[in-house]
């Protein structure tokens, strides 16, 4: 059995053991995306979101019960678990958006990217994809790319897009700065790759 097949077998076994646990669905979907098996990936991302939603509701209900019983330390643990599920759901929405975009359902993809940013406002890649989806609408695209670099300053491609979109003469310096930042970030990534290969 090849390594990817071996990983998938373990993930499928985990799903059989606990079909309400969202992580195996999500990680199996990532494996399927790598193999370009997009319909199957879409199905497992949807299942991950459904399982995460069920678990989050249960954790939030338990948190409320513990707060009512003045068991605040225990309640914090359930709050943390709910937060972790929200982050997983955000990543699943983002990946589902990529799958839908690749298969041509652009409106549905955009909805997933928006949902991802609502679940995790720090998910820069989702803002970036929304910017790409809005490239025909200058102000909307710029706003999304600005949110992307605010969430993750190291997202070089978002800086490139901003440099390209900002064309007003009075903003030349802003566009230039984004372009220079993007070049610096790309150079740093290339240096890291070289160090990893030859260092």
C-alpha positions as CSV (number, residue, x, y, z in Angstrom):
1,X,0.0,0.0,0.0
2,X,1.4,3.4,-1.0
3,X,1.8,6.1,1.7
4,X,-1.2,8.2,0.5
5,X,-3.4,5.1,0.4
6,X,-2.1,4.1,3.8
7,X,-3.0,7.5,5.3
8,X,-6.4,7.4,3.7
9,X,-7.1,3.9,5.1
10,X,-6.2,5.2,8.6
11,X,-8.5,8.2,8.1
12,X,-11.4,6.0,6.9
13,X,-10.9,3.7,9.9
14,X,-11.0,6.7,12.2
15,X,-14.3,7.8,10.6
16,X,-15.7,4.3,11.1
17,X,-14.7,4.4,14.8
18,X,-16.2,7.9,15.4
19,X,-18.3,9.2,12.5
20,X,-19.1,12.4,14.6
21,X,-15.5,13.5,14.8
22,X,-14.8,16.1,12.0
23,X,-11.0,16.0,11.7
24,X,-10.7,12.7,9.7
25,X,-13.2,13.9,7.2
26,X,-11.2,17.2,6.8
27,X,-7.8,15.5,6.4
28,X,-9.2,12.8,4.1
29,X,-10.6,15.6,1.9
30,X,-7.1,17.2,1.7
31,X,-5.7,13.9,0.6
32,X,-8.4,13.6,-2.1
33,X,-7.7,17.2,-3.3
34,X,-4.1,16.3,-3.8
35,X,-5.2,13.4,-6.0
36,X,-7.6,15.8,-7.9
37,X,-10.6,13.7,-6.7
38,X,-12.7,16.8,-6.2
39,X,-16.2,15.4,-6.0
40,X,-15.1,13.0,-3.2
41,X,-13.2,15.8,-1.5
42,X,-16.3,18.1,-1.6
43,X,-18.4,15.3,0.0
44,X,-15.9,14.9,2.9
45,X,-15.5,18.6,3.4
46,X,-19.3,18.9,3.7
47,X,-19.3,16.0,6.2
48,X,-16.5,17.7,8.2
49,X,-18.6,20.9,8.5
50,X,-21.7,18.9,9.5
51,X,-19.8,17.0,12.2
52,X,-18.1,20.2,13.4
53,X,-21.4,22.0,13.7
54,X,-22.9,19.1,15.7
55,X,-20.0,19.0,18.1
56,X,-19.8,22.8,18.5
57,X,-23.5,22.9,19.5
58,X,-22.9,20.2,22.1
59,X,-19.8,21.9,23.5
60,X,-21.5,25.3,23.7
61,X,-24.5,23.8,25.5
62,X,-22.2,22.0,27.9
63,X,-20.3,25.3,28.5
64,X,-23.5,27.1,29.3
65,X,-24.5,24.4,31.8
66,X,-21.1,24.6,33.5
67,X,-21.2,28.4,33.7
68,X,-24.7,28.1,35.3
69,X,-23.2,25.7,37.8
70,X,-20.3,28.2,38.5
71,X,-17.8,25.6,37.2
72,X,-15.8,28.2,35.2
73,X,-12.6,26.3,34.7
74,X,-14.4,23.4,33.2
75,X,-16.5,25.8,31.1
76,X,-13.3,27.3,29.6
77,X,-12.2,23.9,28.4
78,X,-15.5,23.5,26.4
79,X,-15.1,27.1,25.2
80,X,-11.6,26.2,23.9
81,X,-13.0,23.1,22.2
82,X,-15.7,25.2,20.5
83,X,-13.1,27.7,19.3
84,X,-11.0,24.9,17.8
85,X,-14.0,23.6,15.9
86,X,-14.7,27.0,14.5
87,X,-11.1,27.2,13.2
88,X,-11.5,23.8,11.7
89,X,-14.8,24.8,10.1
90,X,-13.2,27.9,8.7
91,X,-10.4,25.9,7.0
92,X,-13.0,23.4,5.7
93,X,-15.1,26.2,4.3
94,X,-12.0,27.6,2.6
95,X,-11.0,24.3,1.1
96,X,-14.6,23.7,0.0
97,X,-14.5,27.1,-1.7
98,X,-11.4,26.2,-3.6
99,X,-13.0,22.9,-4.7
100,X,-16.2,24.6,-5.8
101,X,-14.2,27.3,-7.6
102,X,-12.2,24.7,-9.5
103,X,-15.3,22.8,-10.5
104,X,-16.9,26.1,-11.8
105,X,-19.4,26.9,-9.2
106,X,-18.1,30.4,-8.5
107,X,-21.1,31.8,-6.5
108,X,-21.1,28.9,-4.1
109,X,-17.3,29.1,-3.8
110,X,-17.6,32.8,-2.9
111,X,-20.2,32.0,-0.2
112,X,-17.8,29.5,1.4
113,X,-14.9,32.0,1.4
114,X,-17.1,34.5,3.1
115,X,-18.2,31.9,5.7
116,X,-14.6,31.1,6.3
117,X,-13.7,34.7,7.1
118,X,-16.8,34.9,9.4
119,X,-15.6,31.8,11.3
120,X,-11.9,32.9,11.4
121,X,-11.3,36.6,10.6
122,X,-7.5,35.9,10.5
123,X,-7.8,33.5,7.6
124,X,-5.9,35.6,5.1
125,X,-6.1,33.1,2.2
126,X,-9.9,33.3,2.2
127,X,-9.8,37.1,1.9
128,X,-7.3,36.7,-0.9
129,X,-9.6,34.3,-2.8
130,X,-12.5,36.8,-2.3
131,X,-10.3,39.5,-3.8
132,X,-9.6,37.3,-6.8
133,X,-13.3,36.6,-7.2
134,X,-14.0,40.3,-7.2
135,X,-11.3,41.4,-9.6
136,X,-13.9,42.9,-11.9
137,X,-15.0,45.2,-9.1
138,X,-12.0,47.4,-8.3
139,X,-13.0,48.7,-4.8
140,X,-14.3,45.4,-3.6
141,X,-11.2,43.5,-4.8
142,X,-8.9,46.1,-3.2
143,X,-10.7,45.9,0.1
144,X,-10.4,42.1,0.2
145,X,-6.7,42.1,-0.6
146,X,-6.1,44.8,2.0
147,X,-7.9,42.5,4.6
148,X,-5.7,39.6,3.4
149,X,-2.4,41.5,4.1
150,X,-3.8,42.8,7.4
151,X,-4.6,39.2,8.4
152,X,-1.2,37.9,7.2
153,X,1.4,40.5,6.1
154,X,3.6,37.8,4.6
155,X,1.0,36.9,1.9
156,X,3.1,38.1,-1.0
157,X,0.5,37.5,-3.8
158,X,-2.0,39.8,-2.0
159,X,0.7,42.6,-2.0
160,X,1.3,42.0,-5.7
161,X,-2.4,42.3,-6.4
162,X,-2.7,45.5,-4.4
163,X,0.3,46.9,-6.3
164,X,-1.5,46.1,-9.6
165,X,-4.9,47.5,-8.5
166,X,-3.7,50.8,-7.0
167,X,-3.4,53.0,-10.1
168,X,-4.3,56.5,-8.9
169,X,-1.3,58.8,-9.3
170,X,-1.6,60.1,-5.7
171,X,-1.2,56.5,-4.5
172,X,1.9,55.6,-6.5
173,X,4.0,55.3,-3.3
174,X,1.5,53.0,-1.7
175,X,1.4,50.8,-4.8
176,X,5.3,50.8,-5.0
177,X,5.6,49.8,-1.3
178,X,3.3,46.8,-1.9
179,X,5.3,45.8,-4.9
180,X,8.6,46.0,-3.0
181,X,7.2,44.1,0.0
182,X,6.0,41.4,-2.4
183,X,9.4,41.1,-4.0
184,X,11.1,40.9,-0.6
185,X,8.7,38.2,0.6
186,X,9.2,36.2,-2.6
187,X,12.9,36.5,-2.3
188,X,12.8,35.3,1.3
189,X,10.7,32.3,0.3
190,X,13.2,31.4,-2.4
191,X,16.1,31.7,0.0
192,X,14.4,29.4,2.5
193,X,13.8,26.9,-0.3
194,X,17.5,27.0,-1.3
195,X,18.6,26.7,2.3
196,X,16.4,23.7,2.8
197,X,17.7,22.1,-0.4
198,X,21.4,22.9,-0.2
199,X,22.0,24.2,3.4
